[in-house]
Amino acid sequence: MLLYIDISAVSMVIPIIAGIIVVISSSVYLIFRRAKSKISKKLGIDENAGKEVEEDVVINDEETSDAENESASEKTDVAATVEENKE
């Protein structure tokens, strides 16, 4: 007797196998990370040693208030006056 495998059954088995592979690989990765973390703590190894940390960049899209605009224009007027006096 020959064994018949329906195409719809195969189309359901392939995602199941792919899911199992993803679960196994994720579990192995998590176990490795936990083991590495515990070993690093016991040996006193800092994972972030030697890494450069950049400052946070803050972008402000809001328009400046009128008071700030006036104070900025006053500063430029004062700077221009000081330069004229130097000449």
Backbone bond lengths (Angstrom), bond angles and torsions (degrees), N, CA, C in turn:
res aa  C-N    CA-C-N  psi(-1)  N-CA   C-N-CA  omega(-1)  CA-C   N-CA-C  phi
1 M - - - 1.439 - - 1.534 108.47 -
2 L 1.321 115.56 131.94 1.454 121.13 179.87 1.516 110.12 -86.40
3 L 1.328 115.57 148.89 1.457 121.41 -179.49 1.527 108.48 -95.61
4 Y 1.325 117.08 126.47 1.452 121.93 -179.57 1.527 108.96 -107.36
5 I 1.340 115.94 126.71 1.455 120.64 177.63 1.516 107.29 -111.41
6 D 1.303 115.01 120.86 1.460 120.48 -178.45 1.536 110.08 -72.49
7 I 1.327 116.42 143.67 1.465 121.93 -178.61 1.527 110.75 -63.44
8 S 1.313 118.47 -37.49 1.465 120.00 -179.84 1.527 111.38 -66.21
9 A 1.314 117.59 -30.96 1.457 120.97 177.46 1.525 110.19 -68.61
10 V 1.313 116.91 -39.28 1.461 121.16 179.08 1.523 110.03 -67.23
11 S 1.331 117.20 -38.59 1.458 120.13 -179.28 1.527 111.38 -67.83
12 M 1.310 118.46 -21.11 1.472 120.90 175.53 1.519 111.14 -87.99
13 V 1.325 117.78 -28.15 1.461 121.40 -177.46 1.537 110.97 -73.99
14 I 1.322 118.03 -35.75 1.460 121.01 -177.21 1.531 111.74 -61.71
15 P 1.351 121.10 -48.59 1.474 118.94 176.38 1.528 113.36 -63.67
16 I 1.312 116.84 -31.65 1.470 119.70 178.03 1.521 109.75 -65.20
17 I 1.317 117.34 -44.28 1.464 121.15 179.04 1.529 110.18 -64.73
18 A 1.334 117.45 -41.49 1.463 121.22 178.32 1.525 110.16 -62.66
19 G 1.318 117.65 -41.62 1.462 121.58 178.14 1.518 112.28 -63.20
20 I 1.315 116.45 -40.62 1.464 120.79 178.61 1.524 110.29 -63.87
21 I 1.328 116.74 -40.67 1.466 120.56 179.16 1.532 110.26 -63.95
22 V 1.332 117.52 -41.72 1.463 121.21 179.04 1.520 111.22 -63.89
23 V 1.325 117.32 -43.12 1.466 121.29 -179.75 1.525 110.99 -64.32
24 I 1.310 116.82 -43.00 1.465 120.40 -178.92 1.532 110.39 -66.06
25 S 1.338 116.95 -45.10 1.463 119.21 -178.67 1.532 111.18 -66.81
26 S 1.336 117.81 -36.94 1.463 120.80 177.15 1.523 110.91 -64.96
27 S 1.312 116.45 -41.42 1.463 120.50 179.70 1.524 111.29 -64.50
28 V 1.323 116.68 -42.70 1.468 120.53 178.83 1.523 109.85 -63.03
29 Y 1.332 117.83 -41.37 1.461 121.99 179.39 1.529 110.56 -63.06
30 L 1.335 117.65 -45.87 1.462 120.86 -179.89 1.523 111.77 -64.44
31 I 1.318 117.06 -41.34 1.464 120.74 178.29 1.521 109.93 -63.05
32 F 1.342 117.57 -41.67 1.460 121.51 178.23 1.517 111.18 -62.76
33 R 1.341 118.27 -44.94 1.469 121.87 -179.57 1.530 111.38 -63.24
34 R 1.327 116.64 -41.87 1.472 119.87 179.42 1.526 110.65 -64.84
35 A 1.327 116.26 -43.62 1.460 119.94 -179.90 1.527 109.90 -64.44
36 K 1.313 117.91 -42.30 1.458 121.83 179.11 1.525 110.65 -62.98
37 S 1.337 116.80 -40.83 1.456 121.18 179.55 1.530 110.88 -64.09
38 K 1.328 117.26 -44.59 1.463 120.71 -179.58 1.522 111.30 -65.44
39 I 1.331 117.16 -41.00 1.460 120.63 179.40 1.526 109.99 -66.01
40 S 1.336 116.29 -40.82 1.470 120.26 179.67 1.521 111.09 -63.51
41 K 1.328 117.47 -39.86 1.463 120.51 178.79 1.521 111.17 -65.69
42 K 1.334 116.90 -41.67 1.464 120.12 -178.66 1.521 111.67 -67.93
43 L 1.333 117.14 -35.28 1.456 120.81 -179.47 1.518 112.87 -87.72
44 G 1.330 116.15 -7.99 1.463 120.37 179.14 1.514 113.30 74.95
45 I 1.319 117.44 30.96 1.462 122.02 -179.70 1.523 108.21 -93.94
46 D 1.340 115.72 127.66 1.462 120.84 178.79 1.528 108.52 -96.13
47 E 1.342 116.72 121.14 1.463 120.97 -178.64 1.518 111.99 -68.03
48 N 1.328 117.95 -25.24 1.459 121.56 -175.91 1.523 112.84 -96.21
49 A 1.309 117.82 5.89 1.463 120.44 -179.36 1.526 109.44 -67.71
50 G 1.321 115.01 133.36 1.455 119.62 177.71 1.517 114.67 84.83
51 K 1.315 117.96 -1.85 1.456 120.28 178.82 1.519 109.32 -86.37
52 E 1.323 115.49 140.12 1.457 120.37 176.67 1.520 109.02 -87.85
53 V 1.329 115.77 135.53 1.454 120.86 -179.81 1.517 108.00 -111.03
54 E 1.330 115.39 123.13 1.457 119.78 179.18 1.517 109.81 -88.29
55 E 1.334 114.84 151.81 1.450 119.58 177.68 1.523 109.70 -73.06
56 D 1.324 116.03 152.73 1.444 120.53 177.75 1.519 109.98 -71.25
57 V 1.314 115.46 138.03 1.456 120.59 178.31 1.514 107.66 -99.08
58 V 1.326 116.19 124.29 1.456 121.20 -179.27 1.519 107.94 -110.49
59 I 1.323 115.63 121.35 1.460 120.79 179.02 1.516 107.45 -109.02
60 N 1.317 115.19 123.27 1.450 120.48 -178.28 1.526 107.52 -111.51
61 D 1.342 116.40 110.10 1.458 121.30 -178.58 1.520 112.74 -88.54
62 E 1.314 116.92 -5.27 1.460 119.67 -178.28 1.528 109.66 -71.72
63 E 1.320 115.41 148.08 1.452 119.28 177.36 1.519 109.12 -74.40
64 T 1.324 115.15 147.92 1.455 118.82 179.34 1.520 108.97 -75.19
65 S 1.291 115.77 152.18 1.461 120.25 -178.31 1.527 110.30 -73.79
66 D 1.302 116.38 166.06 1.465 121.35 -179.25 1.527 111.66 -62.28
67 A 1.320 117.23 -37.24 1.462 120.76 -179.71 1.523 110.13 -63.46
68 E 1.316 117.31 -40.34 1.458 120.89 179.01 1.530 110.19 -67.99
69 N 1.325 117.49 -38.85 1.467 120.90 178.37 1.527 110.73 -63.68
70 E 1.337 116.23 -41.22 1.465 120.08 179.73 1.517 110.98 -65.63
71 S 1.335 116.41 -42.81 1.471 118.70 -179.04 1.526 109.75 -67.20
72 A 1.317 118.43 -34.19 1.462 120.60 178.56 1.522 110.34 -68.18
73 S 1.331 117.74 -39.69 1.463 119.60 179.61 1.528 110.44 -69.85
74 E 1.333 117.91 -33.75 1.465 120.88 176.96 1.523 110.23 -65.13
75 K 1.328 117.15 -38.83 1.458 120.72 -179.99 1.523 110.49 -65.21
76 T 1.309 117.24 -39.84 1.459 118.95 178.86 1.518 111.05 -69.13
77 D 1.349 117.37 -35.80 1.469 120.47 176.92 1.524 110.62 -64.13
78 V 1.332 116.40 -42.03 1.467 121.23 179.92 1.523 109.44 -65.37
79 A 1.334 117.80 -42.25 1.460 121.43 -179.65 1.521 110.19 -63.78
80 A 1.332 117.18 -40.15 1.470 120.63 178.60 1.521 110.24 -65.62
81 T 1.328 117.90 -39.96 1.460 121.69 179.66 1.522 111.07 -65.49
82 V 1.328 116.71 -40.23 1.462 121.02 179.16 1.516 110.35 -64.30
83 E 1.314 117.80 -40.42 1.469 120.91 -179.84 1.531 110.31 -68.54
84 E 1.318 117.97 -36.70 1.450 120.09 178.06 1.525 110.80 -65.87
85 N 1.309 117.15 -37.73 1.465 121.50 179.34 1.520 112.03 -68.10
86 K 1.323 117.07 -30.49 1.463 120.84 -179.95 1.520 110.73 -68.66
87 E 1.329 116.62 -32.61 1.467 120.05 -178.48 1.470 109.48 -73.55
